[in-house]
Amino acid sequence: MSKIDKINHLLNRNVEEILPSKNALKKVLLSEKKLKVKLGIDPTGPNIHIGRAVALWKLKEFQDLNHQVIIIIGDFTALIGDPSDKDKRRPILSPEKIKENIKFYKNQIGKILDLKKTEFKFNSHWLTKLNFRDIVFLTRLTTVNQMLERRSFANRLNNKDPIGLDEFLYPLMQGYDSVAIEADVEIGGTDQTFNLIMGRTLQKHFNQKPQFVFITKMLDSLDGRKMSTSWRNTININENPDNMFGKLMTLRDESIINYFYLATAMSDNEIKEWKQKLKKGLNPKEAKLKLAFEIVKRYHGDLAAIKAKENFEKVFFKKELPENIEEIKIEPGCYPVIELILKTKLAASKSEARRLLKQGAIDINKKTIKNINETVKIKDGDIIKRGKYIFKKIVF
C-alpha cells in the first residue's frame, strides 16, 4: 500500500470526525513532519477489550507511517475515573488496584503496536506536581454550564443523582496530559469528544499549537450498550479463543457489518460483499462464523482461529464438548449457585447471575439450573456452561 493509500485509510476507515478538519490533518500527514500521537488509557480493569482496541489499531496506522505513538497510562486520572457516559460516580481505585490492573497492559498492547516504537508515560508524573493554585487557574478555562451540557451529567442532574466536583476535574486532567507531552494528535472514541477538545483548549492557554482531535467510531457490546470495563460487557483481546469465538456468535444480527469494519482487518470491498450477501438472504450465522474467525485470528493467530471454529462447530452441530475448556481453580465444597457463577466468571454481578438462572442459561454437567437459591456440591472436572457457547471447567 502506498503512503497516500495508507493516509486515506487512516483518515476514513472507522473515523467519526477529525478536528479542526480532516483536510488539515491530511496536509500535515503528507509532509515530512513527525507527529506525537497520544492515546490515554485509564487502568480501571486488567484487560483491554476489542472496543478500546479500535483506537489502538488507529495508533498502529500512525506508527506504520513513522509517527511517534505515546500511550498515557492514567494511573492518576483512574483515581477519579472518566465520567463520560456514566450514570453514577465511579468507585475510587486504590493505588494497589491500579498497579495490579496495569501489570499486563504492555503484553496486550503488544498484540497491536510495536512496543519497541511505543512510548509509555504515567500521568501521575505531572499531575501530582500541580499545586492548588495551578488547579484553580485550570478550572477557569471551562464552566459548570459546559460540564452540565454533557449528556451523562445532564441525565444525572435530572434524576437528582450526585455529581462529584472531582468528576468536573477529569476533562481538565486529560487535557493537561496533552499539554505535558505537547501532543500533536489525540485519539479517542465519540464518548471522549469533550475531553479531547479540552486538550485543545488547554494547549491554547499554554501557547502550544492545539492538537488534532481524532475521533473514532464506537463498538457496541453484545448487549447493545457501549463496551465498557465498568459495565463488564467486554470481549477482551487476551480472552480464551474459544470463549471469544462463542461470545461473538451471540452478536445481534444488526451489528455484524459494524463489527466487520471496527473489529477486523478485512478490506472495505470484502465487507461490502458480505453486506450484499446478507441483503440477499444469507443466514446471518454464516457471517458471524466469518466474523468470529477473523477477530480470533487477529489476536490469537490463524491456528487458534481454526481450532476455535472447529470447537464451536463440535458444540453447536455435534453437541460435543469443546477442547481446551478454560479452567477455573476453586476450593472444593458446596456453593450457592449464584456464588459459583461469579467465581467461574460466567456473570459480572449477582443481578446478572439471577437473570441467567431465570432464563435457564446456566447448565452444570448438562443439567439446567433455574433455582436461584440452589446450593451445588462441585467436583473436580465439573463443566459449567452459560448459554450455548461459553464453557468453564472446575479444577481443584
N, C-alpha and C positions, 0 to 999 in steps of 0.2 A: 504494500500500500504506500503510495507517495505521501509526502508531507502534507500537501493540500487536502488529500483524501482523509488523512488522519485528523487534521484540524476540523474538517467538515463533520466527520463522525463525532468528534469530541463535542462540537457545538450544537449538534442536533439530536443525537440519539439520547433519549431519556432526559431531556432538558426541558424544564418548565419555563425558566426565564433567566436572563443574564442582565445585570445592571452594571453600568448605565445603559449598555446596549451590546448586543451580540456582535455587531459590526466593529465596534470599538475594540473588543477583545480579539476579534479575528485579525485586525490590523496589527496588534501587538504580537500575536502568535506567529504571524508571517515574518516579523522582524527577527533579529538575532538576539533580542533581549531574553535573558533567563529570568523566569518569574519564580517568586516564592509562593507556593500554593499550599494553603492551610486547610486542615480539617480537624475539628475538635471532637474528642470522644470522652464523655464522662463515664467513668468506670462504675456504673450503677449495678452491674452484674458481671459475672466472669466470662460470658460468652458474647461473641459478635454474631449477629443474625444476618440473614440474606437481605433484609430490608436496609440495614445500615451499610451493607456491602455495596449497594448501588453507588453511593458516594465514593467508596474506596476504589471501585473499578474506574470511576472517572479520574481519580487521582492517578491510577495506573496509566491512563491515557496521557495525562500531563507528564508523567515520569518517562513514558516512551518517547515523548517529544523533547526530552532532556531538560525539563524544568525541575526545580528543587521542591520536593514534596516534604511537608512538615506536618507531623501528627502531634496535635496538642492533647496530651492526656490531662483531663480536667480533674486532677486529684484535689484541687481546692474548690472548683465550682461544683463538684459532686457532693460537697458538704451541704449545699442548698438543693441542687437538682434543678434541671431545666423545667420551668412551669408550663412550657408550651404544650397545649392540648391536654393539660392535666386538670381533672375535675376536683382535685383536692391536693393539699400540701404533701410533699414527699417526706418520708421519714428521714431523719438525719442519719447519715452513714458515718460510722466510726472510722478513724484513720486505719485501724487494723483491717476492717472490712474492705476499705478502698484498696489497701495494699494486696489483700487476697484476690480481689477481683482483677487487678492489673496483671497478676502473675503470669497468665498465659496469653496476654494480648498480642505480644510480638509474634508468637508462633502462629496465631490465627491470621493476623495481618499479613504474615509472610506467605500465606496461600494466594495472596493477591499482588502485593507490592514486592519489589526488590528491596529487601531490608538493607542491603549494602548502600543503597542510594536514598534511603529514607531516614529523615531526622526525627527523633522523638524528643519532645520537650514537655515538662510538667509545669502547669500554670501556677502552682504554689510558689514557684521560684520568684515570680514577680508580684503576684497578688498579695502575698504575705508581707511584702515590703511597703505597701501603700499605707499611709497613716490616715487618721480620721479626717484631717484637712483635705487630703487628696480625694478621699471618697466623697466628701461634701461637694467639692468642685465638679466631680464627675456627675453627681446627681443633678446638677444644674443644666446638664446637656439634654435632659428629657423632662417630661412632665407626667404627673399622675394621670392626666387625661389621656395621654398617648398610651400609657400602660393599660388603662381600663378599656380602651378600644379593642384590645386583643380579645379574641373570642373566648378563650378559656377564662380570663379574668372577668369578662362581662357576664358570662354564664354563672360563675361563682358568686358574683355580686348580686345578680338577680335572685339566686337561690339562697342568699344570705349565708353562704359558706365562707369560712375565713380565708383571707388572703394575707400572707405574711409580708411585712416590709422587706424581709430578706429576699423574697421572690422578685421584688421590683429591682433588686440589685443584680440579678442574674444576667440580664442582657448587657448591662454595663461591664460586668466582668468578662463576658465573652467578647465584647467589643474591645476591651482593653488588651486581650490576648493578641488581637491584630496589631495594636499599637506596639506591643512589646517585641514582636518579631518583624514588624514592618512588612506585613503581608501584602502581596500584590493581588492575590485571588483567595477568596474563601468559598468553600463548597459546603452546601447543606441542603436538606430537604425543604419542601414547601412549609413545613411546620416551623422552620428556623428563620423564615424571611425577616421578621422583626429584629431578631438578634444579629443577623448578618448585616443588615442595614445599619445597625447601631455601630458596627465596626467602622463603617464609612464615616459616620458622624464623629466618632472619637478621633479617627485619624485626621480629619479636617481640623479639629480643635488642636491637635498636636503638630500641625503643619506638615503632615505627611500626605502623600498622594493617596486619595481614597481607593481602597481595594475594589476589584471587580467582585460582584456578588454572583455566584454561580449556583443556581437553584435547580436541584434535580427533582424529578417526579418521585412520588412516594409509592412504595409497595405495600398494599394492604395485606393483612394476615388472613389466615384461613377463616377467621370469624368475621371478616369484613371490616374490622377496625384497623387502625394503624398498627403495624408490627412494632411492639414495644416490649423491652425488657421489664418495665414496670408492670405491664399488663400480663406478662408471662404467656404471650401468644406467639412466640417466635419459632422460626426454623433456623437453628444455629449452623454456622458453616462448618463447625467441628462435630456436628451431630453424627451418630452412627448412620452409615449409608442406608441400611435397611429402614431405620426409623424415618430418615429424611425422605426416602422414596415413598414410604407408606403415607406419611403426612401429606405429601404433595398430591397423592392420588385422591385425597379428600377435598381438594380445591373446588370451589364453586365454578361451574362451567363458564360463567360470565367473566371470570378473572384469568382465564387461560392465556389469552393473547397478551394481556398486560404483563403476565409473568414471563412469557416468551421474550418480550422486549427488555424488561427490567432485570431479570434474574438469569438470563442465559447469554452465551456468546454467539448465538445464531444470527445470521445475516438478516437484514431487513427483508430481502427478497424471499428468503426461506420462510420467514414468519408470515409474510403475505400469502404464500402458497398454503400454509396451514390454515390461515384465516379463511381463504376461499374454500378449502375442503370442508371446514366446519359449516360454512354457509350453505354448502351443497348437501349437507345432511350427514357428514361423518360423525360417527359415535364419539362424543367428547372424551370417552375413556381412552381412545387411541391417541388423541392429542395429549392427554395427561401422561400417558406412558412415555411419549416422546419428551415432554417437558421434564418429568421426574428424572429420566435418564440423563438429559443434558445438564441439569443442575447438580446431580450427584457426580457426574463426570467432571464438572467444573471444579469441584472442591476435593474430590477423592480419586479422580483418575478414571480411565476407561475400564480397567478390570473391575474396580469396585462398582461402577455403574452397571456393568454387565451382570455381575453377581447379584446386585440388589434387584435388578429387573427379574432375574431368574427366581430369586427367593419370593418376590411379590407374586409372580405367576404361580408358583407352587402353592402359596397360601390361598390365593384368590380362586384359581381354577381347579387345583388338585386337592385343596383343603388339607395340605400338609403343613407342618411347622417349618418356618424358615431356618436356614443355617445361621450360625453366629448370632443368636439372640443376645441382646445386651443383658449382661448380668448385673444384678443389684445385690450387694452383700449386706445382709441384715442379721440381727441376732435371732436364734431360734425362739419360738414361743407362740403365744396366741395374741392376735392383734385385732382391735376393732377394724372393720373393713375400710373405713374412711382413713384411719391412720396408715393402714397398709398401702392404700392407693397413693397417699402423699409420700410415703417412704420409697415407693418404687417410681416416683416422679411421673405417674400417669395423670396427675392433676396438679394444678398450681395452688389450689386453695380448697378448704373444706366445702365451700359452696359449690365449686366445680365438681368435686368428688360426689357430692349428693346428687347433683344433676345427672352425672354419668350413670350412677346407680339407678336412678328413677327411669332413665331411658333404656336400661338394660344393656348398657355399653361396656360393662365390666364382666369378664369371664375369668374364673380361676380353674385351671385344669379342665377347660371346656364346659364348665358349669357356670351359667349366668347367675350373678349375684344382684338382687334388687333390694334386699332389706338393708337399709342404711344403718341399722343397729346391730347387724350380724357381727359375730366375732369369729375369726378364722385362725385355725391352727395351721401354721405353714410347715412345709417340709423342704429339705434341700432338693432343688431341681423343679419346684413348682413353677408353672407357667401362668403368668397373669397377662391378660390381653385387654386392650382398650380399643373398642370398635372392631373394624375388620383387619386392620393392618399393623397395629402397634403392639409389640410383644416385649415382655420383660421376664427374665428368669431369676428366681430366688436362689442365691447360693449362701452357704454358711461359711 
